[in-house]
Amino acid sequence: MRYDDGWDDYNWDDDYDWYQDDDLSSSSGVSVLLVDPPDGIGRHPAIRVGEYLFLTTSQTKRRGESGYVELPQGEGGLERTSFVNLNKKFDYNSCNTICEIGELSLEIWNEISTVLERYHPDIDLDNLSLDENFDDYNDWDW
């Protein structure tokens, strides 16, 4: 059974000519990835927050719905307006990452982190490393 979402109709095999914001100073460091989650819903854009992924949907009926934050077209490299579902988190290691699409702006990240604090207080956003490579050094015994 597949999740009914407009992303299923998008042709991800086209060239990856994603919109990129040239102003990197406003980047949050939070990655927008194209992933394939383990539960058979198909390829979806998602944001990575630490060890978790939160999928997006292109369904406009999610606008204003609790637990969803709107990502305007172009945000994080997304070609259409999307809504990140902060109600359900996936373990990053359980999903197949296909490619990185872009990064969220600081403005959108601040909005998302406010909602995440309410829905997932178990995620320590204060000590979250937004740099993926930082985790590689975290295990070193200094």
N, C-alpha and C positions, 0 to 999 in steps of 0.2 A: 504494500500500500504506500503510495507516494503522497507526500505533503503537497497540498494544492497551493501553489505559489507561482507568481509570474516569472520568477527566476528560472523555472524549469523550461520555459519557452525561449530563453535567451541563448544565442549561439556562442558558447564560450570558446569554441574552436577558431573563431575569427581572430585576426591579428590582435594582439594585446596592446592596442593603441589607446591606453588609458589616459584620461585627463590628469595632468600633473600640475600642482600649484607651485609656481616658481618661488614663492615666498616661504622658504624653509624655516625662517625665524618664527613663524606662527605654527609650526608643526608640533604636535604633542609627543611624537615618538610612538604612538599607539598604532599598530599595523592593521590595515584592512587586507584580509587574505581571501583568496578563493579556496574553499575547502570542500571536502567530501566527508560528511559526518557518517558514523557507523550505522545509523538507524535507517538507511535506505532512502533518505529524502532527496538525494541527488546533490549536485554541486551548488554551493551557495557562497556568496560573499559573507564574511564574518569579521568581527573585530577580535583582536587578541588582547586580553587583559591578564597579564601574568600567565598562569597555567591554565587559563580558561578561554573558551571561545563563546561568542554570542552571535548567533546568526542574524542576518537581515532578511527582510521581505520587501517586495516591491508593491505589496497590496496597500492601496491608499486608504482602505477601510481601517487601517491601524492608526491613522492620524488621530492624535489625541487620546488614544487608548492607554490605559494604565500599564506601565512597564515597557512602553515603546518610546524610543527617541527618534525623531525625524532627522535623517541625513539628507541635506539638499543635494540635488544633482551636482556632480563634480566633487563633492566632499569625499576625501580619501580615495579619489580616483574612480568613484562610482559613476556610471554613465546615466543613471536615472535616480530620481528621488527614491529613497529607501527608508526603512524603519528598522532599527536594531531592536531585537527582542531581548530585553534584559530580564525577562521572567525565567528563562531557562538557560542554564550554562552547560557547556560541554567541556570535558577534559581535553585540553589541547593535544595530548599524546594519543587520544583515541580517534582523532580525525586525520585524514590524509590531506596534507597541505599541497595544493597544486601550484600556487604562485602568490606573490605579494602584489597587491593592486596599488596600494598607496598608504598614506598616513592621515590620521584625523587631525584637524586643526585643534588648537588649544581651546577655542571657544566651544566647539562641539564636545571635546573631551571633558571639559568642566561640567557641561550639562549631563553627560553620561555618568560621570563619577558621582554626581549628586544623587541620581536615581539608583546607581549601584549600591551606594551606602544604605539606602532604604531596603532594597530587595535582597542584597547579599552582604550583610554585615560581617560575614566570615572572611571576606576578601579584604586583606589589609592594604588599602589603597595608599596609605602614608608611606609604607616601606616597599611599595611596588617598584620594581625596576622596569622602566619602559624600554630599556635597551636590551634586546634579546641576547646580545653577547655577554652582558653582565652576568647572566646566570652561569656561563661557562667558568667564571672566576669565583663564583660564590662557594664552590666546593673545595677550594684550595685552603690548606691549613697554613695560614700566615704565621 
